[in-house]
Amino acid sequence: MNGQILFVTDGSPSADAAGQMATEMSLSLKLPLRAVFILDEGWKNFLGDEWINTSSTRMRFYHWFEDGLHKHSEEVLAEVAEKVKGNGGQVETELKIGKTEKLIGELTVENETAILVLPNPHVTAPAATAGLRYNLHSLAKKVKCPIYIGPK
């Protein structure tokens, strides 16, 4: 088997379980792991309460929120990298912002991908706090590698 193991995360408990499997596969198959945290670009389209009534207040809130998202993604990716490197494996991490399905498709083509590992799309929290959203049927048509879906 050639290529990378691509692990896409959102930091959810399902993603943590999928990440554990991606780490184990990477180490046992001796393939590099590429861990990518995807922030869907749609988060900037939500509306705030009435207290975000001026553009300057709204922009300060968005910058504060975006900084928090970046910090969270860095922590999640650092944890994955530590597990893999701690066991002698190769790992690359990055943060991507965009449309989730489109990015995943591009990432599998960008570098040869042996296995795509995703969190289970059916165990996300309520819509207001959900992380990674994708249509598995649509995604399976776009990628040419096997897809492993994390446990519930």
Backbone bond lengths (Angstrom), bond angles and torsions (degrees), N, CA, C in turn:
res aa  C-N    CA-C-N  psi(-1)  N-CA   C-N-CA  omega(-1)  CA-C   N-CA-C  phi
1 M - - - 1.442 - - 1.527 108.13 -
2 N 1.330 115.82 133.33 1.455 121.17 -178.95 1.522 110.68 -118.58
3 G 1.320 115.56 161.46 1.458 121.03 175.66 1.509 112.06 102.77
4 Q 1.306 113.86 -166.04 1.457 121.77 -177.86 1.517 110.77 -105.97
5 I 1.304 114.93 163.25 1.452 120.48 166.80 1.516 104.31 -101.06
6 L 1.322 116.13 120.01 1.461 121.83 -178.86 1.519 108.57 -99.74
7 F 1.318 115.85 118.20 1.455 122.20 178.89 1.519 108.23 -112.73
8 V 1.332 116.06 119.59 1.460 121.63 178.68 1.514 107.26 -105.61
9 T 1.335 115.90 128.85 1.457 120.98 -174.92 1.515 112.08 -128.49
10 D 1.318 114.42 159.64 1.455 122.39 171.81 1.533 110.02 -130.07
11 G 1.329 116.29 4.60 1.457 120.68 178.66 1.515 114.52 83.26
12 S 1.323 118.35 5.21 1.464 122.00 -179.48 1.529 110.48 -77.47
13 P 1.345 117.25 164.47 1.469 119.19 175.81 1.530 112.79 -57.88
14 S 1.330 117.98 -37.58 1.461 120.65 177.22 1.525 110.24 -64.13
15 A 1.328 116.46 -39.84 1.467 120.37 178.34 1.526 110.63 -66.33
16 D 1.329 117.14 -36.16 1.474 120.08 177.22 1.522 110.49 -61.63
17 A 1.342 116.54 -43.69 1.468 120.57 178.90 1.531 110.30 -65.77
18 A 1.331 116.92 -41.38 1.471 120.26 177.77 1.525 110.02 -65.72
19 G 1.323 117.19 -36.71 1.459 121.55 178.59 1.517 112.40 -64.63
20 Q 1.325 115.99 -36.52 1.460 120.09 176.65 1.523 110.02 -62.59
21 M 1.334 116.19 -42.71 1.463 120.44 177.75 1.525 110.80 -66.03
22 A 1.334 117.53 -40.92 1.468 121.14 179.47 1.522 110.20 -62.87
23 T 1.320 116.14 -40.39 1.465 121.02 178.52 1.525 110.57 -63.34
24 E 1.325 116.52 -47.18 1.464 120.73 179.88 1.529 111.63 -62.68
25 M 1.344 116.84 -41.54 1.470 120.03 178.00 1.518 110.73 -64.01
26 S 1.324 116.58 -43.33 1.460 121.37 -179.59 1.522 111.09 -59.27
27 L 1.313 115.78 -45.59 1.468 120.28 -178.07 1.532 111.66 -70.66
28 S 1.332 117.48 -43.24 1.468 118.92 -177.19 1.533 112.08 -73.01
29 L 1.324 117.62 -33.87 1.464 120.61 179.57 1.532 112.54 -89.41
30 K 1.330 115.22 -5.96 1.475 122.05 -178.84 1.535 111.37 56.40
31 L 1.338 114.09 45.19 1.460 121.56 177.16 1.527 108.52 -114.36
32 P 1.325 117.26 146.11 1.466 118.93 177.99 1.527 111.02 -67.73
33 L 1.316 115.56 145.79 1.459 121.80 178.39 1.521 108.27 -104.33
34 R 1.306 115.72 131.44 1.462 121.26 173.37 1.519 106.78 -114.85
35 A 1.328 116.11 112.05 1.461 121.94 -179.41 1.522 108.45 -101.82
36 V 1.324 116.08 123.96 1.454 121.52 -177.56 1.519 109.24 -125.35
37 F 1.320 115.32 126.32 1.461 121.79 174.57 1.517 106.08 -96.14
38 I 1.323 117.25 121.08 1.464 120.71 -179.19 1.519 109.88 -106.48
39 L 1.329 114.80 125.39 1.456 122.05 171.02 1.525 106.37 -102.67
40 D 1.317 116.15 115.33 1.458 118.91 179.03 1.516 108.82 -66.61
41 E 1.323 116.12 133.36 1.459 120.68 -176.61 1.526 113.04 -63.16
42 G 1.309 117.82 -15.61 1.454 122.27 -178.94 1.515 114.74 -66.33
43 W 1.327 118.74 -14.98 1.464 119.38 -178.01 1.523 111.47 -62.12
44 K 1.317 118.47 -25.50 1.467 120.83 -178.65 1.525 112.34 -76.16
45 N 1.320 117.60 -8.87 1.459 120.79 -176.77 1.518 114.05 -92.28
46 F 1.333 117.76 -2.93 1.453 116.84 -178.86 1.519 109.92 -76.90
47 L 1.319 115.42 151.91 1.461 121.20 -179.05 1.511 109.36 -97.86
48 G 1.310 115.90 146.22 1.458 120.60 178.47 1.507 111.09 -91.59
49 D 1.313 115.73 174.10 1.454 121.06 174.85 1.515 109.88 -68.04
50 E 1.296 115.19 -178.31 1.456 121.21 -178.64 1.527 112.39 -60.77
51 W 1.322 117.77 -25.65 1.470 119.39 -177.89 1.521 112.18 -68.41
52 I 1.321 117.54 -16.34 1.467 120.19 175.43 1.533 106.48 -95.26
53 N 1.323 115.41 63.04 1.453 119.38 -171.90 1.522 114.29 -95.85
54 T 1.305 118.58 -7.65 1.458 119.84 176.62 1.523 109.04 -120.10
55 S 1.310 115.64 155.80 1.460 118.72 -178.16 1.526 111.77 -64.93
56 S 1.342 117.77 -34.53 1.473 118.87 179.79 1.526 111.19 -68.66
57 T 1.321 117.44 -39.24 1.472 120.79 177.26 1.515 109.66 -65.28
58 R 1.326 116.64 -43.84 1.463 121.62 -179.85 1.532 110.34 -61.87
59 M 1.321 117.15 -43.97 1.468 120.46 -178.86 1.526 111.29 -67.09
60 R 1.322 118.14 -38.95 1.479 120.40 176.21 1.525 110.07 -62.39
61 F 1.345 116.10 -42.48 1.460 119.90 178.20 1.525 110.48 -61.91
62 Y 1.339 118.22 -47.16 1.457 121.62 -179.30 1.527 111.18 -60.68
63 H 1.324 118.02 -41.27 1.471 120.53 178.44 1.530 110.63 -65.25
64 W 1.336 116.52 -41.96 1.463 120.64 178.05 1.531 109.85 -61.76
65 F 1.344 116.03 -46.82 1.459 120.74 -178.18 1.529 111.01 -64.91
66 E 1.320 117.33 -43.86 1.459 121.62 179.87 1.528 110.99 -63.14
67 D 1.327 117.46 -40.29 1.466 120.30 176.58 1.526 110.79 -60.48
68 G 1.330 116.77 -40.40 1.467 120.85 177.67 1.521 111.90 -64.19
69 L 1.331 116.53 -41.37 1.469 120.40 177.95 1.525 111.12 -63.32
70 H 1.328 116.22 -42.49 1.469 119.76 179.56 1.526 110.88 -64.63
71 K 1.326 116.53 -42.18 1.468 120.18 179.76 1.530 110.16 -62.82
72 H 1.329 116.12 -44.71 1.466 120.28 179.34 1.525 110.99 -60.86
73 S 1.343 116.90 -44.64 1.465 120.20 -179.18 1.519 111.03 -63.94
74 E 1.327 117.52 -38.88 1.471 120.82 178.47 1.522 111.19 -63.34
75 E 1.329 116.67 -40.04 1.469 120.83 178.94 1.531 110.85 -64.83
76 V 1.335 116.19 -44.69 1.466 120.59 -179.55 1.524 110.50 -62.63
77 L 1.320 117.03 -46.75 1.465 121.19 -178.66 1.531 111.84 -66.99
78 A 1.328 116.80 -37.06 1.474 120.01 178.25 1.527 110.53 -63.80
79 E 1.319 117.13 -37.49 1.470 121.10 178.90 1.532 110.92 -65.06
80 V 1.333 116.55 -42.77 1.471 120.54 178.04 1.526 109.51 -63.19
81 A 1.327 116.45 -47.11 1.472 120.90 -178.13 1.519 111.14 -60.76
82 E 1.327 116.72 -39.77 1.464 121.07 -179.80 1.525 111.15 -62.82
83 K 1.341 116.74 -42.88 1.464 120.54 179.86 1.528 111.31 -62.61
84 V 1.329 116.34 -44.48 1.466 119.94 -176.98 1.527 110.53 -70.50
85 K 1.315 116.67 -49.90 1.473 120.38 -178.76 1.524 111.23 -63.50
86 G 1.335 116.25 -35.45 1.458 120.97 179.22 1.515 112.94 -62.14
87 N 1.329 116.18 -23.26 1.466 121.45 178.70 1.522 112.53 -106.35
88 G 1.333 116.26 15.79 1.460 120.83 174.95 1.520 115.72 81.85
89 G 1.325 117.57 14.65 1.465 120.31 -179.48 1.516 112.58 -92.88
90 Q 1.322 114.80 171.51 1.461 121.82 177.22 1.523 108.88 -101.00
91 V 1.324 116.11 136.43 1.463 119.59 -179.63 1.520 110.18 -145.80
92 E 1.306 114.34 144.78 1.456 122.84 174.75 1.522 105.94 -130.34
93 T 1.341 117.65 137.65 1.455 120.87 -179.91 1.520 110.33 -126.25
94 E 1.323 115.55 151.08 1.459 119.39 174.28 1.523 110.70 -162.80
95 L 1.323 113.82 158.97 1.455 123.09 176.93 1.522 107.35 -107.99
96 K 1.324 116.51 133.46 1.468 122.04 177.44 1.523 108.36 -126.03
97 I 1.328 116.09 142.18 1.455 121.63 176.14 1.524 107.43 -121.82
98 G 1.316 116.64 128.14 1.455 120.29 180.00 1.513 110.93 164.09
99 K 1.325 115.85 -159.90 1.459 121.65 177.94 1.521 107.89 -82.26
100 T 1.310 116.20 121.91 1.460 123.06 -170.77 1.530 113.45 -51.76
101 E 1.314 118.02 -56.99 1.469 120.22 -176.35 1.522 112.01 -62.69
102 K 1.305 116.72 -40.81 1.467 120.43 179.40 1.523 110.41 -62.67
103 L 1.334 116.49 -45.20 1.466 120.52 179.58 1.523 111.72 -62.68
104 I 1.318 116.85 -43.44 1.465 119.77 -179.72 1.525 110.00 -60.90
105 G 1.325 116.78 -44.95 1.462 120.43 178.10 1.526 111.75 -58.79
106 E 1.331 116.42 -44.70 1.464 120.93 179.46 1.524 111.84 -64.93
107 L 1.326 116.65 -39.54 1.463 120.67 -178.65 1.530 112.39 -65.57
108 T 1.339 116.74 -34.66 1.472 118.79 179.96 1.521 111.87 -73.02
109 V 1.327 116.81 -24.20 1.459 121.03 -179.60 1.530 110.94 -89.77
110 E 1.322 115.84 -35.60 1.468 122.83 -177.76 1.526 112.17 -51.64
111 N 1.314 115.89 -46.68 1.468 123.34 175.80 1.522 106.81 -129.17
112 E 1.325 116.11 141.23 1.467 119.29 179.23 1.528 109.22 -53.46
113 T 1.316 115.73 126.69 1.461 121.20 -175.94 1.522 109.64 -115.74
114 A 1.325 115.50 122.73 1.462 121.16 178.34 1.520 110.91 -80.90
115 I 1.344 116.88 -41.86 1.463 122.47 -177.95 1.523 108.52 -146.34
116 L 1.332 115.61 137.18 1.458 122.51 174.14 1.524 107.41 -104.91
117 V 1.332 116.97 125.50 1.466 121.57 -179.06 1.524 108.22 -114.81
118 L 1.345 115.69 124.31 1.465 122.19 -177.13 1.522 111.46 -127.44
119 P 1.329 117.27 152.14 1.464 118.95 171.83 1.526 109.15 -68.92
120 N 1.308 116.53 154.62 1.453 121.59 -179.55 1.533 109.17 -67.52
121 P 1.337 118.47 123.19 1.463 120.32 -177.14 1.526 113.54 -73.17
122 H 1.314 117.57 -9.08 1.463 120.89 -176.65 1.520 113.98 -99.18
123 V 1.316 117.29 7.94 1.462 119.60 179.66 1.524 111.84 -122.20
124 T 1.328 116.74 22.80 1.460 119.36 179.02 1.515 109.84 -75.73
125 A 1.304 114.79 159.80 1.462 121.72 178.07 1.529 109.04 -71.00
126 P 1.324 117.11 178.45 1.469 118.81 176.66 1.532 110.99 -54.09
127 A 1.318 115.34 157.18 1.466 121.74 -172.32 1.524 114.31 -50.09
128 A 1.300 118.47 -35.64 1.463 120.24 -176.76 1.518 112.30 -67.43
129 T 1.325 118.14 -24.91 1.455 120.05 -177.74 1.517 113.19 -117.86
130 A 1.319 116.33 6.35 1.465 119.81 -176.30 1.522 111.15 -66.82
131 G 1.304 115.02 150.05 1.449 120.51 179.05 1.515 111.09 -98.89
132 L 1.306 116.25 -108.62 1.454 122.69 -174.95 1.525 111.46 -68.05
133 R 1.315 116.58 124.80 1.464 121.52 177.66 1.520 108.39 -121.34
134 Y 1.325 116.48 127.71 1.452 120.72 177.02 1.517 109.09 -155.59
135 N 1.317 115.76 157.29 1.449 122.89 177.23 1.527 106.74 -99.25
136 L 1.306 116.75 110.78 1.464 121.06 -175.51 1.526 112.02 -60.95
137 H 1.315 117.01 -40.09 1.473 120.39 -179.79 1.527 110.27 -61.85
138 S 1.314 116.69 -46.73 1.467 121.98 179.67 1.527 111.01 -65.59
139 L 1.334 116.20 -42.82 1.459 120.96 -178.74 1.531 111.92 -64.59
140 A 1.330 116.43 -39.44 1.468 120.43 -179.27 1.530 112.01 -62.06
141 K 1.322 116.64 -26.31 1.466 120.34 177.19 1.523 111.60 -77.23
142 K 1.320 117.38 -23.88 1.464 122.14 -174.60 1.520 113.44 -89.76
143 V 1.327 117.76 -28.68 1.466 119.92 -176.50 1.521 110.28 -103.63
144 K 1.316 115.40 149.69 1.462 120.38 -175.46 1.532 112.72 -105.24
145 C 1.328 117.20 1.35 1.460 120.43 -178.70 1.526 110.15 -106.48
146 P 1.332 117.36 164.37 1.459 120.20 175.33 1.529 110.59 -63.05
147 I 1.330 115.71 147.40 1.466 121.42 179.92 1.530 108.22 -117.10
148 Y 1.331 115.72 127.48 1.469 121.26 173.78 1.523 107.08 -105.76
149 I 1.320 116.68 124.73 1.455 122.00 178.05 1.519 108.18 -101.77
150 G 1.317 116.32 128.15 1.458 121.51 -178.99 1.519 112.62 -60.95
151 P 1.298 116.32 163.52 1.466 121.27 -177.89 1.525 112.14 -71.69
152 K 1.316 114.88 163.94 1.473 120.68 177.65 1.498 111.06 -74.57
